[in-house]
Amino acid sequence: MTSSVHISWLYGHSNENVCGTVSAIHTSSPLFGIYCSICFPRCDDEVRAVPLHKRPDLVEACADLVNSEWQRSRGARVHALQKSCHEFPVCLVLLQGAGDGEKLLGHARLSQVVGHSGSLFVESVVVSKAQRGKGYGRTLMEAAERYARGRGFQRLCLTTHDKQHFYAHLGYVLSQPVQNAGAMTSFVPMEQTSLPSHPKVQTLLETPYKDVKGTPIFWMHKDI
Ligand SMILES: CC(C)(COP(=O)(O)OP(=O)(O)OC[C@H]1O[C@@H](n2cnc3c(N)ncnc32)[C@H](O)[C@@H]1OP(=O)(O)O)[C@@H](O)C(=O)NCCC(=O)NCCS
């Protein structure tokens, strides 16, 4: 109901005013994507998530953004990002503005989960350093959820070394590991290492799981 009220309002007003409604509908309405397509010409501060394979001109900038957080050779990073495709993995980029003023705000990669056809694995979630703490991380995750829902998926899974409180704040809960087809393809339950000081139960403060390098990780998911 809220969405249809907004849409009828959108058609009747100037683009400048239309932009004022973005925050009101983009976090909750599946109509946001439709809104993005009908809002033309684009307003200066519009924030939107776009699959990277629809914007190949942004691959290099996106490689720099992801590398600013997780260092890897630029060539390897570009190569990985160029794999974004409709059939997964899908790299979503969060953009603001248009033309020369367009800004790359963030990135998240979605891939399929082996044995869980209703789930997608989200990783490499990053907001550019200059733009953190302004709500774009939430916007990016909500865009990823909306995208996944629009593609027929019901759950997003993820791992994190240290951002479990951020994800919990966005509605993610601790969960069992799943095998994903993304970059982090394996996990080792820490209890199998038989180190007695390690916890057996996952909480937001402690985890029995670790990644392939042996660093503790938290597993989380959200039903979307
Ligand atoms: C994690 C990251 C994506 C968050 O993006 P951000 O733009 O800074 O976060 P936002 O401003 O959108 O925060 C959204 C909400 O989460 C909260 N939040 C942000 N970081 C948090 C944290 N570490 N713990 C708890 N809550 C947190 C904010 O207070 C905000 O709450 P509100 O919407 O109720 O006001 C960003 O800090 C980042 O890119 N970090 C480096 C890469 C990284 O670690 N990615 C995660 C890999 S698992």
The ligand as an ORCA input file, in Angstrom:
! r2SCAN-3c Opt
* xyz 0 1
  C      31.089     -2.908      7.211
  C      30.757     -1.737      6.286
  C      30.300     -2.270      4.951
  C      29.622     -0.929      6.934
  O      29.299      0.129      6.054
  P      28.905      1.574      6.614
  O      28.467      2.382      5.452
  O      30.022      2.114      7.424
  O      27.692      1.221      7.592
  P      26.337      2.049      7.752
  O      26.677      3.476      7.982
  O      25.441      1.744      6.621
  O      25.743      1.409      9.063
  C      24.457      0.815      9.048
  C      24.046      0.543     10.455
  O      24.940     -0.405     11.026
  C      25.518      0.133     12.202
  N      26.894     -0.324     12.240
  C      27.879     -0.013     11.364
  N      29.002     -0.657     11.704
  C      28.720     -1.376     12.803
  C      29.474     -2.254     13.637
  N      30.757     -2.530     13.390
  N      28.846     -2.836     14.690
  C      27.545     -2.592     14.953
  N      26.778     -1.762     14.187
  C      27.366     -1.169     13.138
  C      25.411      1.641     12.078
  O      25.388      2.262     13.350
  C      24.112      1.795     11.332
  O      23.012      1.709     12.216
  P      21.619      2.476     11.855
  O      21.292      2.188     10.413
  O      20.637      1.875     12.814
  O      21.905      3.941     12.095
  C      31.976     -0.788      6.137
  O      32.400     -0.375      7.397
  C      33.146     -1.408      5.405
  O      33.204     -1.369      4.187
  N      34.100     -1.960      6.174
  C      35.310     -2.559      5.579
  C      35.038     -3.826      4.829
  C      34.403     -4.875      5.697
  O      34.866     -5.174      6.809
  N      33.330     -5.484      5.171
  C      32.632     -6.536      5.833
  C      33.185     -7.832      5.406
  S      32.361     -9.179      6.246
*
